[in-house]
Amino acid sequence: MLTRLNRVLDDLSDFFAHRKGLLPMIGIVLILLNFTIQFIPWFGWWSESNILLHLGIILSILGFLLAWAL
């Protein structure tokens, strides 16, 4: 179990080492998507909870920290 987890983490770190701006860009897209769905009333819970905004901010911060570490 631990060897598989170590292998997955190694593969992820190798993947993101070459694509350092990918996670912050995905986070920014989620933030912009949250901004646009606020004006469409039939999205309901998605627009009321601002879940995409929170996920985008967390993903962007983690992306910047990961890019700085790699």
JOGI-V932114 format. One record per helix or strand of 3 or more residues. SS is the DSSP state (hx for helix, st for strand). FROM is the first residue (numbers start at 1). TO is the last residue. If there is no record, write none. Layout:
BEGIN
ss=SS from=FROM to=TO
ss=SS from=FROM to=TO
END
This chain:
BEGIN
ss=hx from=2 to=18
ss=hx from=22 to=37
ss=hx from=41 to=43
ss=hx from=45 to=49
ss=hx from=51 to=69
END
